[in-house]
Amino acid sequence: MESRIFKEEGIHRKPRDVSNQFKASLVSIYDYTLETFGYVQAERYMQKIEQHIDSLHTFYTYHPECRHIPTKSRMYRNIILDSHLII
């Protein structure tokens, strides 16, 4: 993923990247939701997570800075989604 800030249609967009741990967690979350609440809810929740992650590059200032990983650039953000904290 590119490390520069790019501009598209007058909107500043920051790049986003996800870790392998995040990908593995998504699988676990999906499996748990599927077993507990069923296929439809598991798919809805995955879409909800994906929408929040996809909107991060444009709306990163809507999400608070992650205090667990302080940086000068304030690049890490928190997304609180239902019972999950996404960093």
PDB file of N, CA, C and O in Angstrom, chain B, residues numbered from 101:
ATOM      1  N   MET B 101       0.853  -1.174   0.000  1.00  0.00           N
ATOM      2  CA  MET B 101       0.000   0.000   0.000  1.00  0.00           C
ATOM      3  C   MET B 101       0.896   1.232   0.000  1.00  0.00           C
ATOM      4  O   MET B 101       1.935   1.253   0.660  1.00  0.00           O
ATOM      5  N   GLU B 102       0.500   2.228  -0.721  1.00  0.00           N
ATOM      6  CA  GLU B 102       1.286   3.443  -0.813  1.00  0.00           C
ATOM      7  C   GLU B 102       1.266   4.192   0.509  1.00  0.00           C
ATOM      8  O   GLU B 102       0.268   4.178   1.230  1.00  0.00           O
ATOM      9  N   SER B 103       2.373   4.841   0.819  1.00  0.00           N
ATOM     10  CA  SER B 103       2.472   5.533   2.102  1.00  0.00           C
ATOM     11  C   SER B 103       2.176   7.027   1.988  1.00  0.00           C
ATOM     12  O   SER B 103       2.258   7.745   2.985  1.00  0.00           O
ATOM     13  N   ARG B 104       1.840   7.496   0.815  1.00  0.00           N
ATOM     14  CA  ARG B 104       1.581   8.919   0.644  1.00  0.00           C
ATOM     15  C   ARG B 104       0.094   9.217   0.826  1.00  0.00           C
ATOM     16  O   ARG B 104      -0.754   8.332   0.707  1.00  0.00           O
ATOM     17  N   ILE B 105      -0.194  10.465   1.112  1.00  0.00           N
ATOM     18  CA  ILE B 105      -1.582  10.918   1.140  1.00  0.00           C
ATOM     19  C   ILE B 105      -1.924  11.298  -0.287  1.00  0.00           C
ATOM     20  O   ILE B 105      -1.163  12.022  -0.930  1.00  0.00           O
ATOM     21  N   PHE B 106      -3.043  10.831  -0.791  1.00  0.00           N
ATOM     22  CA  PHE B 106      -3.423  11.185  -2.137  1.00  0.00           C
ATOM     23  C   PHE B 106      -4.742  11.929  -2.121  1.00  0.00           C
ATOM     24  O   PHE B 106      -5.518  11.819  -1.171  1.00  0.00           O
ATOM     25  N   LYS B 107      -4.989  12.678  -3.165  1.00  0.00           N
ATOM     26  CA  LYS B 107      -6.170  13.514  -3.232  1.00  0.00           C
ATOM     27  C   LYS B 107      -7.039  13.059  -4.394  1.00  0.00           C
ATOM     28  O   LYS B 107      -6.565  12.907  -5.520  1.00  0.00           O
ATOM     29  N   GLU B 108      -8.300  12.848  -4.107  1.00  0.00           N
ATOM     30  CA  GLU B 108      -9.222  12.396  -5.123  1.00  0.00           C
ATOM     31  C   GLU B 108     -10.505  13.205  -5.001  1.00  0.00           C
ATOM     32  O   GLU B 108     -11.161  13.175  -3.959  1.00  0.00           O
ATOM     33  N   GLU B 109     -10.856  13.906  -6.023  1.00  0.00           N
ATOM     34  CA  GLU B 109     -12.084  14.718  -6.044  1.00  0.00           C
ATOM     35  C   GLU B 109     -12.150  15.685  -4.874  1.00  0.00           C
ATOM     36  O   GLU B 109     -13.220  15.882  -4.298  1.00  0.00           O
ATOM     37  N   GLY B 110     -11.019  16.294  -4.510  1.00  0.00           N
ATOM     38  CA  GLY B 110     -10.999  17.289  -3.447  1.00  0.00           C
ATOM     39  C   GLY B 110     -11.028  16.719  -2.036  1.00  0.00           C
ATOM     40  O   GLY B 110     -11.090  17.480  -1.071  1.00  0.00           O
ATOM     41  N   ILE B 111     -10.984  15.402  -1.894  1.00  0.00           N
ATOM     42  CA  ILE B 111     -11.025  14.776  -0.576  1.00  0.00           C
ATOM     43  C   ILE B 111      -9.654  14.184  -0.283  1.00  0.00           C
ATOM     44  O   ILE B 111      -9.123  13.413  -1.082  1.00  0.00           O
ATOM     45  N   HIS B 112      -9.081  14.544   0.861  1.00  0.00           N
ATOM     46  CA  HIS B 112      -7.814  13.944   1.257  1.00  0.00           C
ATOM     47  C   HIS B 112      -8.085  12.532   1.737  1.00  0.00           C
ATOM     48  O   HIS B 112      -8.936  12.300   2.595  1.00  0.00           O
ATOM     49  N   ARG B 113      -7.344  11.594   1.166  1.00  0.00           N
ATOM     50  CA  ARG B 113      -7.535  10.190   1.529  1.00  0.00           C
ATOM     51  C   ARG B 113      -6.203   9.633   2.019  1.00  0.00           C
ATOM     52  O   ARG B 113      -5.171   9.804   1.370  1.00  0.00           O
ATOM     53  N   LYS B 114      -6.238   8.979   3.143  1.00  0.00           N
ATOM     54  CA  LYS B 114      -5.038   8.342   3.671  1.00  0.00           C
ATOM     55  C   LYS B 114      -5.102   6.858   3.320  1.00  0.00           C
ATOM     56  O   LYS B 114      -6.178   6.260   3.315  1.00  0.00           O
ATOM     57  N   PRO B 115      -3.955   6.275   3.030  1.00  0.00           N
ATOM     58  CA  PRO B 115      -3.945   4.844   2.719  1.00  0.00           C
ATOM     59  C   PRO B 115      -4.275   4.024   3.953  1.00  0.00           C
ATOM     60  O   PRO B 115      -4.048   4.468   5.079  1.00  0.00           O
ATOM     61  N   ARG B 116      -4.802   2.846   3.746  1.00  0.00           N
ATOM     62  CA  ARG B 116      -5.075   1.948   4.861  1.00  0.00           C
ATOM     63  C   ARG B 116      -4.485   0.593   4.539  1.00  0.00           C
ATOM     64  O   ARG B 116      -4.354   0.215   3.375  1.00  0.00           O
ATOM     65  N   ASP B 117      -4.139  -0.119   5.562  1.00  0.00           N
ATOM     66  CA  ASP B 117      -3.560  -1.436   5.401  1.00  0.00           C
ATOM     67  C   ASP B 117      -4.065  -2.288   6.551  1.00  0.00           C
ATOM     68  O   ASP B 117      -4.297  -1.780   7.649  1.00  0.00           O
ATOM     69  N   VAL B 118      -4.234  -3.564   6.310  1.00  0.00           N
ATOM     70  CA  VAL B 118      -4.681  -4.470   7.364  1.00  0.00           C
ATOM     71  C   VAL B 118      -3.619  -5.542   7.572  1.00  0.00           C
ATOM     72  O   VAL B 118      -2.940  -5.961   6.635  1.00  0.00           O
ATOM     73  N   SER B 119      -3.494  -5.968   8.807  1.00  0.00           N
ATOM     74  CA  SER B 119      -2.481  -6.965   9.154  1.00  0.00           C
ATOM     75  C   SER B 119      -3.013  -8.375   8.929  1.00  0.00           C
ATOM     76  O   SER B 119      -4.212  -8.590   8.748  1.00  0.00           O
ATOM     77  N   ASN B 120      -2.097  -9.317   8.945  1.00  0.00           N
ATOM     78  CA  ASN B 120      -2.485 -10.724   8.853  1.00  0.00           C
ATOM     79  C   ASN B 120      -3.283 -11.145  10.077  1.00  0.00           C
ATOM     80  O   ASN B 120      -4.167 -11.997   9.988  1.00  0.00           O
ATOM     81  N   GLN B 121      -2.969 -10.545  11.222  1.00  0.00           N
ATOM     82  CA  GLN B 121      -3.717 -10.839  12.446  1.00  0.00           C
ATOM     83  C   GLN B 121      -5.170 -10.379  12.302  1.00  0.00           C
ATOM     84  O   GLN B 121      -6.090 -11.065  12.746  1.00  0.00           O
ATOM     85  N   PHE B 122      -5.366  -9.223  11.684  1.00  0.00           N
ATOM     86  CA  PHE B 122      -6.716  -8.724  11.443  1.00  0.00           C
ATOM     87  C   PHE B 122      -7.485  -9.695  10.544  1.00  0.00           C
ATOM     88  O   PHE B 122      -8.643 -10.014  10.812  1.00  0.00           O
ATOM     89  N   LYS B 123      -6.837 -10.155   9.487  1.00  0.00           N
ATOM     90  CA  LYS B 123      -7.482 -11.105   8.568  1.00  0.00           C
ATOM     91  C   LYS B 123      -7.861 -12.392   9.285  1.00  0.00           C
ATOM     92  O   LYS B 123      -8.946 -12.932   9.069  1.00  0.00           O
ATOM     93  N   ALA B 124      -6.967 -12.885  10.139  1.00  0.00           N
ATOM     94  CA  ALA B 124      -7.253 -14.100  10.908  1.00  0.00           C
ATOM     95  C   ALA B 124      -8.397 -13.862  11.895  1.00  0.00           C
ATOM     96  O   ALA B 124      -9.234 -14.739  12.111  1.00  0.00           O
ATOM     97  N   SER B 125      -8.424 -12.675  12.488  1.00  0.00           N
ATOM     98  CA  SER B 125      -9.505 -12.346  13.420  1.00  0.00           C
ATOM     99  C   SER B 125     -10.847 -12.291  12.699  1.00  0.00           C
ATOM    100  O   SER B 125     -11.867 -12.710  13.246  1.00  0.00           O
ATOM    101  N   LEU B 126     -10.846 -11.778  11.481  1.00  0.00           N
ATOM    102  CA  LEU B 126     -12.090 -11.735  10.710  1.00  0.00           C
ATOM    103  C   LEU B 126     -12.661 -13.132  10.493  1.00  0.00           C
ATOM    104  O   LEU B 126     -13.871 -13.340  10.582  1.00  0.00           O
ATOM    105  N   VAL B 127     -11.789 -14.073  10.212  1.00  0.00           N
ATOM    106  CA  VAL B 127     -12.230 -15.461  10.020  1.00  0.00           C
ATOM    107  C   VAL B 127     -12.856 -15.983  11.313  1.00  0.00           C
ATOM    108  O   VAL B 127     -13.909 -16.620  11.282  1.00  0.00           O
ATOM    109  N   SER B 128     -12.214 -15.714  12.441  1.00  0.00           N
ATOM    110  CA  SER B 128     -12.739 -16.159  13.741  1.00  0.00           C
ATOM    111  C   SER B 128     -14.074 -15.494  14.054  1.00  0.00           C
ATOM    112  O   SER B 128     -15.003 -16.146  14.531  1.00  0.00           O
ATOM    113  N   ILE B 129     -14.164 -14.200  13.785  1.00  0.00           N
ATOM    114  CA  ILE B 129     -15.411 -13.475  14.037  1.00  0.00           C
ATOM    115  C   ILE B 129     -16.526 -14.027  13.161  1.00  0.00           C
ATOM    116  O   ILE B 129     -17.650 -14.225  13.622  1.00  0.00           O
ATOM    117  N   TYR B 130     -16.206 -14.272  11.900  1.00  0.00           N
ATOM    118  CA  TYR B 130     -17.207 -14.815  10.977  1.00  0.00           C
ATOM    119  C   TYR B 130     -17.684 -16.186  11.450  1.00  0.00           C
ATOM    120  O   TYR B 130     -18.886 -16.448  11.495  1.00  0.00           O
ATOM    121  N   ASP B 131     -16.736 -17.063  11.804  1.00  0.00           N
ATOM    122  CA  ASP B 131     -17.096 -18.407  12.256  1.00  0.00           C
ATOM    123  C   ASP B 131     -17.982 -18.359  13.498  1.00  0.00           C
ATOM    124  O   ASP B 131     -18.982 -19.072  13.585  1.00  0.00           O
ATOM    125  N   TYR B 132     -17.607 -17.510  14.464  1.00  0.00           N
ATOM    126  CA  TYR B 132     -18.399 -17.389  15.690  1.00  0.00           C
ATOM    127  C   TYR B 132     -19.804 -16.866  15.381  1.00  0.00           C
ATOM    128  O   TYR B 132     -20.795 -17.404  15.876  1.00  0.00           O
ATOM    129  N   THR B 133     -19.882 -15.822  14.566  1.00  0.00           N
ATOM    130  CA  THR B 133     -21.179 -15.235  14.235  1.00  0.00           C
ATOM    131  C   THR B 133     -22.031 -16.224  13.463  1.00  0.00           C
ATOM    132  O   THR B 133     -23.240 -16.306  13.682  1.00  0.00           O
ATOM    133  N   LEU B 134     -21.419 -16.970  12.569  1.00  0.00           N
ATOM    134  CA  LEU B 134     -22.146 -17.980  11.800  1.00  0.00           C
ATOM    135  C   LEU B 134     -22.729 -19.049  12.723  1.00  0.00           C
ATOM    136  O   LEU B 134     -23.899 -19.413  12.599  1.00  0.00           O
ATOM    137  N   GLU B 135     -21.918 -19.544  13.639  1.00  0.00           N
ATOM    138  CA  GLU B 135     -22.379 -20.589  14.562  1.00  0.00           C
ATOM    139  C   GLU B 135     -23.429 -20.076  15.541  1.00  0.00           C
ATOM    140  O   GLU B 135     -24.356 -20.805  15.895  1.00  0.00           O
ATOM    141  N   THR B 136     -23.290 -18.842  15.974  1.00  0.00           N
ATOM    142  CA  THR B 136     -24.168 -18.296  17.004  1.00  0.00           C
ATOM    143  C   THR B 136     -25.442 -17.680  16.443  1.00  0.00           C
ATOM    144  O   THR B 136     -26.524 -17.885  16.991  1.00  0.00           O
ATOM    145  N   PHE B 137     -25.320 -16.921  15.346  1.00  0.00           N
ATOM    146  CA  PHE B 137     -26.456 -16.149  14.847  1.00  0.00           C
ATOM    147  C   PHE B 137     -26.919 -16.528  13.450  1.00  0.00           C
ATOM    148  O   PHE B 137     -27.982 -16.085  13.015  1.00  0.00           O
ATOM    149  N   GLY B 138     -26.146 -17.336  12.741  1.00  0.00           N
ATOM    150  CA  GLY B 138     -26.552 -17.791  11.425  1.00  0.00           C
ATOM    151  C   GLY B 138     -25.878 -17.052  10.287  1.00  0.00           C
ATOM    152  O   GLY B 138     -25.193 -16.047  10.481  1.00  0.00           O
ATOM    153  N   TYR B 139     -26.095 -17.582   9.092  1.00  0.00           N
ATOM    154  CA  TYR B 139     -25.430 -17.104   7.882  1.00  0.00           C
ATOM    155  C   TYR B 139     -25.744 -15.647   7.561  1.00  0.00           C
ATOM    156  O   TYR B 139     -24.834 -14.871   7.270  1.00  0.00           O
ATOM    157  N   VAL B 140     -27.000 -15.271   7.607  1.00  0.00           N
ATOM    158  CA  VAL B 140     -27.398 -13.915   7.221  1.00  0.00           C
ATOM    159  C   VAL B 140     -26.723 -12.884   8.127  1.00  0.00           C
ATOM    160  O   VAL B 140     -26.184 -11.888   7.642  1.00  0.00           O
ATOM    161  N   GLN B 141     -26.751 -13.117   9.421  1.00  0.00           N
ATOM    162  CA  GLN B 141     -26.137 -12.171  10.356  1.00  0.00           C
ATOM    163  C   GLN B 141     -24.622 -12.132  10.186  1.00  0.00           C
ATOM    164  O   GLN B 141     -24.017 -11.064  10.280  1.00  0.00           O
ATOM    165  N   ALA B 142     -24.009 -13.275   9.939  1.00  0.00           N
ATOM    166  CA  ALA B 142     -22.554 -13.310   9.733  1.00  0.00           C
ATOM    167  C   ALA B 142     -22.172 -12.490   8.508  1.00  0.00           C
ATOM    168  O   ALA B 142     -21.201 -11.733   8.545  1.00  0.00           O
ATOM    169  N   GLU B 143     -22.923 -12.634   7.431  1.00  0.00           N
ATOM    170  CA  GLU B 143     -22.647 -11.868   6.213  1.00  0.00           C
ATOM    171  C   GLU B 143     -22.877 -10.372   6.441  1.00  0.00           C
ATOM    172  O   GLU B 143     -22.089  -9.553   5.969  1.00  0.00           O
ATOM    173  N   ARG B 144     -23.921 -10.012   7.142  1.00  0.00           N
ATOM    174  CA  ARG B 144     -24.208  -8.599   7.432  1.00  0.00           C
ATOM    175  C   ARG B 144     -23.096  -7.972   8.266  1.00  0.00           C
ATOM    176  O   ARG B 144     -22.678  -6.842   8.013  1.00  0.00           O
ATOM    177  N   TYR B 145     -22.625  -8.714   9.257  1.00  0.00           N
ATOM    178  CA  TYR B 145     -21.597  -8.172  10.130  1.00  0.00           C
ATOM    179  C   TYR B 145     -20.276  -7.996   9.378  1.00  0.00           C
ATOM    180  O   TYR B 145     -19.568  -7.010   9.585  1.00  0.00           O
ATOM    181  N   MET B 146     -19.949  -8.943   8.512  1.00  0.00           N
ATOM    182  CA  MET B 146     -18.739  -8.814   7.701  1.00  0.00           C
ATOM    183  C   MET B 146     -18.841  -7.603   6.767  1.00  0.00           C
ATOM    184  O   MET B 146     -17.862  -6.883   6.569  1.00  0.00           O
ATOM    185  N   GLN B 147     -20.016  -7.386   6.202  1.00  0.00           N
ATOM    186  CA  GLN B 147     -20.215  -6.211   5.345  1.00  0.00           C
ATOM    187  C   GLN B 147     -20.074  -4.925   6.145  1.00  0.00           C
ATOM    188  O   GLN B 147     -19.507  -3.944   5.664  1.00  0.00           O
ATOM    189  N   LYS B 148     -20.588  -4.935   7.358  1.00  0.00           N
ATOM    190  CA  LYS B 148     -20.499  -3.758   8.225  1.00  0.00           C
ATOM    191  C   LYS B 148     -19.038  -3.446   8.561  1.00  0.00           C
ATOM    192  O   LYS B 148     -18.623  -2.288   8.522  1.00  0.00           O
ATOM    193  N   ILE B 149     -18.271  -4.467   8.884  1.00  0.00           N
ATOM    194  CA  ILE B 149     -16.846  -4.280   9.170  1.00  0.00           C
ATOM    195  C   ILE B 149     -16.142  -3.759   7.927  1.00  0.00           C
ATOM    196  O   ILE B 149     -15.359  -2.813   8.006  1.00  0.00           O
ATOM    197  N   GLU B 150     -16.411  -4.361   6.797  1.00  0.00           N
ATOM    198  CA  GLU B 150     -15.780  -3.955   5.539  1.00  0.00           C
ATOM    199  C   GLU B 150     -16.103  -2.500   5.195  1.00  0.00           C
ATOM    200  O   GLU B 150     -15.227  -1.763   4.741  1.00  0.00           O
ATOM    201  N   GLN B 151     -17.341  -2.088   5.405  1.00  0.00           N
ATOM    202  CA  GLN B 151     -17.728  -0.701   5.129  1.00  0.00           C
ATOM    203  C   GLN B 151     -16.955   0.277   6.007  1.00  0.00           C
ATOM    204  O   GLN B 151     -16.498   1.315   5.529  1.00  0.00           O
ATOM    205  N   HIS B 152     -16.808  -0.048   7.280  1.00  0.00           N
ATOM    206  CA  HIS B 152     -16.069   0.828   8.188  1.00  0.00           C
ATOM    207  C   HIS B 152     -14.591   0.892   7.807  1.00  0.00           C
ATOM    208  O   HIS B 152     -13.993   1.968   7.817  1.00  0.00           O
ATOM    209  N   ILE B 153     -14.013  -0.230   7.478  1.00  0.00           N
ATOM    210  CA  ILE B 153     -12.607  -0.256   7.081  1.00  0.00           C
ATOM    211  C   ILE B 153     -12.418   0.510   5.775  1.00  0.00           C
ATOM    212  O   ILE B 153     -11.464   1.278   5.641  1.00  0.00           O
ATOM    213  N   ASP B 154     -13.310   0.312   4.819  1.00  0.00           N
ATOM    214  CA  ASP B 154     -13.197   1.006   3.533  1.00  0.00           C
ATOM    215  C   ASP B 154     -13.378   2.513   3.669  1.00  0.00           C
ATOM    216  O   ASP B 154     -12.803   3.275   2.893  1.00  0.00           O
ATOM    217  N   SER B 155     -14.163   2.949   4.636  1.00  0.00           N
ATOM    218  CA  SER B 155     -14.385   4.383   4.809  1.00  0.00           C
ATOM    219  C   SER B 155     -13.263   5.057   5.605  1.00  0.00           C
ATOM    220  O   SER B 155     -13.214   6.285   5.687  1.00  0.00           O
ATOM    221  N   LEU B 156     -12.379   4.276   6.180  1.00  0.00           N
ATOM    222  CA  LEU B 156     -11.309   4.832   7.007  1.00  0.00           C
ATOM    223  C   LEU B 156     -10.412   5.788   6.236  1.00  0.00           C
ATOM    224  O   LEU B 156     -10.013   6.819   6.777  1.00  0.00           O
ATOM    225  N   HIS B 157     -10.086   5.477   4.995  1.00  0.00           N
ATOM    226  CA  HIS B 157      -9.157   6.313   4.252  1.00  0.00           C
ATOM    227  C   HIS B 157      -9.702   7.709   4.001  1.00  0.00           C
ATOM    228  O   HIS B 157      -8.928   8.652   3.842  1.00  0.00           O
ATOM    229  N   THR B 158     -11.008   7.856   3.963  1.00  0.00           N
ATOM    230  CA  THR B 158     -11.612   9.167   3.744  1.00  0.00           C
ATOM    231  C   THR B 158     -12.042   9.818   5.052  1.00  0.00           C
ATOM    232  O   THR B 158     -11.858  11.021   5.236  1.00  0.00           O
ATOM    233  N   PHE B 159     -12.605   9.043   5.949  1.00  0.00           N
ATOM    234  CA  PHE B 159     -13.181   9.578   7.181  1.00  0.00           C
ATOM    235  C   PHE B 159     -12.369   9.199   8.416  1.00  0.00           C
ATOM    236  O   PHE B 159     -12.932   8.941   9.480  1.00  0.00           O
ATOM    237  N   TYR B 160     -11.048   9.167   8.273  1.00  0.00           N
ATOM    238  CA  TYR B 160     -10.200   8.760   9.395  1.00  0.00           C
ATOM    239  C   TYR B 160     -10.321   9.689  10.594  1.00  0.00           C
ATOM    240  O   TYR B 160     -10.118   9.256  11.729  1.00  0.00           O
ATOM    241  N   THR B 161     -10.648  10.962  10.367  1.00  0.00           N
ATOM    242  CA  THR B 161     -10.758  11.888  11.505  1.00  0.00           C
ATOM    243  C   THR B 161     -12.019  11.646  12.331  1.00  0.00           C
ATOM    244  O   THR B 161     -12.123  12.157  13.446  1.00  0.00           O
ATOM    245  N   TYR B 162     -12.972  10.886  11.816  1.00  0.00           N
ATOM    246  CA  TYR B 162     -14.179  10.559  12.578  1.00  0.00           C
ATOM    247  C   TYR B 162     -13.889   9.549  13.672  1.00  0.00           C
ATOM    248  O   TYR B 162     -14.638   9.436  14.642  1.00  0.00           O
ATOM    249  N   HIS B 163     -12.801   8.817  13.512  1.00  0.00           N
ATOM    250  CA  HIS B 163     -12.446   7.791  14.478  1.00  0.00           C
ATOM    251  C   HIS B 163     -11.302   8.304  15.349  1.00  0.00           C
ATOM    252  O   HIS B 163     -10.368   8.916  14.831  1.00  0.00           O
ATOM    253  N   PRO B 164     -11.354   8.071  16.645  1.00  0.00           N
ATOM    254  CA  PRO B 164     -10.318   8.602  17.529  1.00  0.00           C
ATOM    255  C   PRO B 164      -8.966   7.940  17.294  1.00  0.00           C
ATOM    256  O   PRO B 164      -8.877   6.808  16.818  1.00  0.00           O
ATOM    257  N   GLU B 165      -7.930   8.671  17.637  1.00  0.00           N
ATOM    258  CA  GLU B 165      -6.574   8.129  17.556  1.00  0.00           C
ATOM    259  C   GLU B 165      -6.444   6.986  18.555  1.00  0.00           C
ATOM    260  O   GLU B 165      -6.999   7.043  19.652  1.00  0.00           O
ATOM    261  N   CYS B 166      -5.721   5.970  18.175  1.00  0.00           N
ATOM    262  CA  CYS B 166      -5.500   4.828  19.060  1.00  0.00           C
ATOM    263  C   CYS B 166      -4.483   5.207  20.128  1.00  0.00           C
ATOM    264  O   CYS B 166      -3.327   5.484  19.811  1.00  0.00           O
ATOM    265  N   ARG B 167      -4.892   5.222  21.361  1.00  0.00           N
ATOM    266  CA  ARG B 167      -3.995   5.591  22.463  1.00  0.00           C
ATOM    267  C   ARG B 167      -3.063   4.456  22.840  1.00  0.00           C
ATOM    268  O   ARG B 167      -2.068   4.669  23.533  1.00  0.00           O
ATOM    269  N   HIS B 168      -3.381   3.246  22.385  1.00  0.00           N
ATOM    270  CA  HIS B 168      -2.546   2.088  22.695  1.00  0.00           C
ATOM    271  C   HIS B 168      -1.286   2.064  21.836  1.00  0.00           C
ATOM    272  O   HIS B 168      -0.297   1.429  22.201  1.00  0.00           O
ATOM    273  N   ILE B 169      -1.318   2.760  20.685  1.00  0.00           N
ATOM    274  CA  ILE B 169      -0.180   2.798  19.768  1.00  0.00           C
ATOM    275  C   ILE B 169       0.067   4.254  19.378  1.00  0.00           C
ATOM    276  O   ILE B 169      -0.273   4.661  18.267  1.00  0.00           O
ATOM    277  N   PRO B 170       0.650   5.037  20.272  1.00  0.00           N
ATOM    278  CA  PRO B 170       0.859   6.453  19.958  1.00  0.00           C
ATOM    279  C   PRO B 170       1.959   6.645  18.911  1.00  0.00           C
ATOM    280  O   PRO B 170       3.015   6.016  18.984  1.00  0.00           O
ATOM    281  N   THR B 171       1.702   7.509  17.950  1.00  0.00           N
ATOM    282  CA  THR B 171       2.704   7.856  16.939  1.00  0.00           C
ATOM    283  C   THR B 171       2.623   9.356  16.682  1.00  0.00           C
ATOM    284  O   THR B 171       1.604   9.989  16.959  1.00  0.00           O
ATOM    285  N   LYS B 172       3.697   9.914  16.154  1.00  0.00           N
ATOM    286  CA  LYS B 172       3.692  11.337  15.820  1.00  0.00           C
ATOM    287  C   LYS B 172       2.700  11.644  14.709  1.00  0.00           C
ATOM    288  O   LYS B 172       2.091  12.713  14.696  1.00  0.00           O
ATOM    289  N   SER B 173       2.538  10.716  13.784  1.00  0.00           N
ATOM    290  CA  SER B 173       1.649  10.951  12.638  1.00  0.00           C
ATOM    291  C   SER B 173       0.178  10.656  12.966  1.00  0.00           C
ATOM    292  O   SER B 173      -0.712  10.965  12.173  1.00  0.00           O
ATOM    293  N   ARG B 174      -0.068  10.064  14.125  1.00  0.00           N
ATOM    294  CA  ARG B 174      -1.431   9.699  14.537  1.00  0.00           C
ATOM    295  C   ARG B 174      -2.119   8.835  13.488  1.00  0.00           C
ATOM    296  O   ARG B 174      -3.291   9.038  13.170  1.00  0.00           O
ATOM    297  N   MET B 175      -1.391   7.889  12.966  1.00  0.00           N
ATOM    298  CA  MET B 175      -1.890   7.081  11.867  1.00  0.00           C
ATOM    299  C   MET B 175      -2.815   5.946  12.297  1.00  0.00           C
ATOM    300  O   MET B 175      -3.596   5.456  11.481  1.00  0.00           O
ATOM    301  N   TYR B 176      -2.745   5.517  13.551  1.00  0.00           N
ATOM    302  CA  TYR B 176      -3.597   4.423  13.995  1.00  0.00           C
ATOM    303  C   TYR B 176      -4.890   4.972  14.582  1.00  0.00           C
ATOM    304  O   TYR B 176      -4.872   5.881  15.412  1.00  0.00           O
ATOM    305  N   ARG B 177      -5.998   4.416  14.147  1.00  0.00           N
ATOM    306  CA  ARG B 177      -7.322   4.864  14.583  1.00  0.00           C
ATOM    307  C   ARG B 177      -8.099   3.705  15.185  1.00  0.00           C
ATOM    308  O   ARG B 177      -7.841   2.543  14.869  1.00  0.00           O
ATOM    309  N   ASN B 178      -9.046   4.024  16.050  1.00  0.00           N
ATOM    310  CA  ASN B 178      -9.951   3.035  16.643  1.00  0.00           C
ATOM    311  C   ASN B 178     -11.283   3.070  15.926  1.00  0.00           C
ATOM    312  O   ASN B 178     -11.807   4.138  15.608  1.00  0.00           O
ATOM    313  N   ILE B 179     -11.819   1.905  15.677  1.00  0.00           N
ATOM    314  CA  ILE B 179     -13.212   1.803  15.227  1.00  0.00           C
ATOM    315  C   ILE B 179     -13.886   0.915  16.262  1.00  0.00           C
ATOM    316  O   ILE B 179     -13.496  -0.239  16.439  1.00  0.00           O
ATOM    317  N   ILE B 180     -14.875   1.435  16.934  1.00  0.00           N
ATOM    318  CA  ILE B 180     -15.639   0.645  17.886  1.00  0.00           C
ATOM    319  C   ILE B 180     -16.906   0.223  17.151  1.00  0.00           C
ATOM    320  O   ILE B 180     -17.739   1.051  16.784  1.00  0.00           O
ATOM    321  N   LEU B 181     -17.027  -1.071  16.947  1.00  0.00           N
ATOM    322  CA  LEU B 181     -18.121  -1.610  16.172  1.00  0.00           C
ATOM    323  C   LEU B 181     -18.766  -2.733  16.967  1.00  0.00           C
ATOM    324  O   LEU B 181     -18.191  -3.810  17.128  1.00  0.00           O
ATOM    325  N   ASP B 182     -19.957  -2.468  17.456  1.00  0.00           N
ATOM    326  CA  ASP B 182     -20.670  -3.413  18.304  1.00  0.00           C
ATOM    327  C   ASP B 182     -19.768  -3.834  19.466  1.00  0.00           C
ATOM    328  O   ASP B 182     -19.426  -3.003  20.307  1.00  0.00           O
ATOM    329  N   SER B 183     -19.380  -5.105  19.528  1.00  0.00           N
ATOM    330  CA  SER B 183     -18.547  -5.541  20.655  1.00  0.00           C
ATOM    331  C   SER B 183     -17.085  -5.712  20.265  1.00  0.00           C
ATOM    332  O   SER B 183     -16.330  -6.387  20.964  1.00  0.00           O
ATOM    333  N   HIS B 184     -16.685  -5.105  19.159  1.00  0.00           N
ATOM    334  CA  HIS B 184     -15.301  -5.244  18.699  1.00  0.00           C
ATOM    335  C   HIS B 184     -14.601  -3.888  18.624  1.00  0.00           C
ATOM    336  O   HIS B 184     -15.210  -2.870  18.294  1.00  0.00           O
ATOM    337  N   LEU B 185     -13.326  -3.906  18.934  1.00  0.00           N
ATOM    338  CA  LEU B 185     -12.468  -2.732  18.781  1.00  0.00           C
ATOM    339  C   LEU B 185     -11.508  -3.037  17.642  1.00  0.00           C
ATOM    340  O   LEU B 185     -10.715  -3.974  17.726  1.00  0.00           O
ATOM    341  N   ILE B 186     -11.580  -2.256  16.593  1.00  0.00           N
ATOM    342  CA  ILE B 186     -10.723  -2.440  15.436  1.00  0.00           C
ATOM    343  C   ILE B 186      -9.677  -1.332  15.460  1.00  0.00           C
ATOM    344  O   ILE B 186     -10.024  -0.152  15.507  1.00  0.00           O
ATOM    345  N   ILE B 187      -8.412  -1.701  15.426  1.00  0.00           N
ATOM    346  CA  ILE B 187      -7.330  -0.726  15.427  1.00  0.00           C
ATOM    347  C   ILE B 187      -6.666  -0.767  14.063  1.00  0.00           C
ATOM    348  O   ILE B 187      -5.715  -0.025  13.817  1.00  0.00           O
TER     349      ILE B 187
END
